[in-house]
Amino acid sequence: MDGNAPEFNAIQISCLSEMANIGVGHAATAIAQMTNKPFQMSVPTVRSVELEAIPLMVGAVEELTVGIYMPVDGDVPGHMAFLFPWRSAQAFWRLLLGQAPDSPEQIGELEASVMLEVGNIMNSSFLNAISEMCGLPIHATPPLLAVEMAAAILQAIVLEATTTDSHALSIETKVSCEEEQAEGYFLFIPTLGGLKRLFSSLGLPEVA
Amino acid sequence: MVATQLLVGMAEIQVAKEGPLFVCLGLGSCIGLAAYDPVAKVAGMVHVMLPAAFADKPVDKPGKFADTGVPHLLEQMARLGASRSRILVAMAGGAQVFNFGSGSAGKLDIGRRNADAVEAQVQALGLRCLGKDVGGNQGRTMTFDSGSGLIKVRTVTSMERALCNLKGS
């Protein structure tokens, strides 16, 4: 834990968890509509962590992973990503295209754009839900896709977060479809300035 | 005997007398720089995130930036008896991981800038670089076995391969 990390009080953290919970609910609904399959979500974990520790937080750091990253603009800017293991990505491709590439080299324009769309829909529905709750404009910018070791994807995102407003709070959750053995992880890293605006829009006390 | 493993996380610097296995897991746009003094038998590794320290912010972790990380690595190695003139290095990383999507080209090219910045440091400090595996689109895991001197790199799709040996041979 970074000694310089801003501390948040229990009310703020639980409020964020609740908002994330609703946001993820919207995202799960969106992906269910897109794929015609039921998706479940886990209760989001809100953690105050050192940014540099994020890449090693995922279990299988070297596992082949598909990541969709979207920088977030508006009043609560930050960084958002949706990641899933290769096997889950293949399940998504099968659901949406009827077939899946066997290896990353086989990813063509069509496969890439389908994946970008999955991430786009998930991330945007999450952000829209948060935006509506707090009445602040928040919007995602065009998504970027990586097919890589999990740690390398997360590093690239952390690096972007470091160049903006380095701050250490992450919201993670798992979205899964049992039927298709597909699961993915959300990661949202808001900037400190964005978080302050979020809390004040909800009438919560300033960060101590 | 299995060597002790030293995980070098983002922005970290690790140094030791020879023996441990230094590991930088999943280097994306970051750079891993391994260094070794064959006479003093002192080894080290730094996991650099960005090319240069921010002008308007204090440096919280010197290992984060190329322009502070490389000198700090040498300094910490010197404390264990290493001498700059003897130090051999190898580097890996600096990929562009997000390679699909509009605007991906050029936007996140920080990997290349990282590689350039680390290389500039290596040259400025007069270090001899024996192996380099930088750029491209693939994330890399870099290991440095300071017992044997062997530097290895693996990617998610390729087998582990030897990059060079910091003990010569």
HADDOCK unambig.tbl for C-alpha pairs under 7 A between the chains (distance, minus, plus):
assign (segid A and resid 52 and name CA) (segid B and resid 10 and name CA) 5.38 0.50 0.50
assign (segid A and resid 62 and name CA) (segid B and resid 26 and name CA) 6.24 0.50 0.50
assign (segid A and resid 62 and name CA) (segid B and resid 156 and name CA) 6.92 0.50 0.50
assign (segid A and resid 64 and name CA) (segid B and resid 156 and name CA) 6.10 0.50 0.50
assign (segid A and resid 112 and name CA) (segid B and resid 100 and name CA) 6.89 0.50 0.50
assign (segid A and resid 142 and name CA) (segid B and resid 102 and name CA) 6.90 0.50 0.50
assign (segid A and resid 143 and name CA) (segid B and resid 101 and name CA) 6.23 0.50 0.50
assign (segid A and resid 144 and name CA) (segid B and resid 98 and name CA) 5.87 0.50 0.50
assign (segid A and resid 144 and name CA) (segid B and resid 100 and name CA) 5.75 0.50 0.50
assign (segid A and resid 144 and name CA) (segid B and resid 101 and name CA) 4.70 0.50 0.50
assign (segid A and resid 144 and name CA) (segid B and resid 104 and name CA) 6.36 0.50 0.50
assign (segid A and resid 145 and name CA) (segid B and resid 98 and name CA) 5.29 0.50 0.50
assign (segid A and resid 145 and name CA) (segid B and resid 99 and name CA) 6.33 0.50 0.50
assign (segid A and resid 145 and name CA) (segid B and resid 100 and name CA) 4.90 0.50 0.50
assign (segid A and resid 145 and name CA) (segid B and resid 101 and name CA) 6.05 0.50 0.50
assign (segid A and resid 146 and name CA) (segid B and resid 97 and name CA) 5.76 0.50 0.50
assign (segid A and resid 146 and name CA) (segid B and resid 98 and name CA) 4.46 0.50 0.50
assign (segid A and resid 146 and name CA) (segid B and resid 99 and name CA) 6.03 0.50 0.50
assign (segid A and resid 146 and name CA) (segid B and resid 100 and name CA) 6.59 0.50 0.50
assign (segid A and resid 148 and name CA) (segid B and resid 138 and name CA) 6.89 0.50 0.50
assign (segid A and resid 148 and name CA) (segid B and resid 139 and name CA) 6.34 0.50 0.50
assign (segid A and resid 148 and name CA) (segid B and resid 156 and name CA) 6.49 0.50 0.50
assign (segid A and resid 149 and name CA) (segid B and resid 26 and name CA) 6.06 0.50 0.50
assign (segid A and resid 149 and name CA) (segid B and resid 139 and name CA) 6.41 0.50 0.50
assign (segid A and resid 149 and name CA) (segid B and resid 156 and name CA) 5.81 0.50 0.50
assign (segid A and resid 151 and name CA) (segid B and resid 25 and name CA) 6.89 0.50 0.50
assign (segid A and resid 151 and name CA) (segid B and resid 26 and name CA) 4.87 0.50 0.50
assign (segid A and resid 152 and name CA) (segid B and resid 26 and name CA) 4.48 0.50 0.50
assign (segid A and resid 152 and name CA) (segid B and resid 27 and name CA) 5.26 0.50 0.50
assign (segid A and resid 152 and name CA) (segid B and resid 28 and name CA) 4.21 0.50 0.50
assign (segid A and resid 152 and name CA) (segid B and resid 139 and name CA) 5.42 0.50 0.50
assign (segid A and resid 153 and name CA) (segid B and resid 28 and name CA) 6.64 0.50 0.50
assign (segid A and resid 153 and name CA) (segid B and resid 97 and name CA) 6.56 0.50 0.50
assign (segid A and resid 155 and name CA) (segid B and resid 28 and name CA) 6.22 0.50 0.50
assign (segid A and resid 156 and name CA) (segid B and resid 28 and name CA) 6.01 0.50 0.50
assign (segid A and resid 156 and name CA) (segid B and resid 29 and name CA) 6.04 0.50 0.50
assign (segid A and resid 159 and name CA) (segid B and resid 49 and name CA) 6.58 0.50 0.50
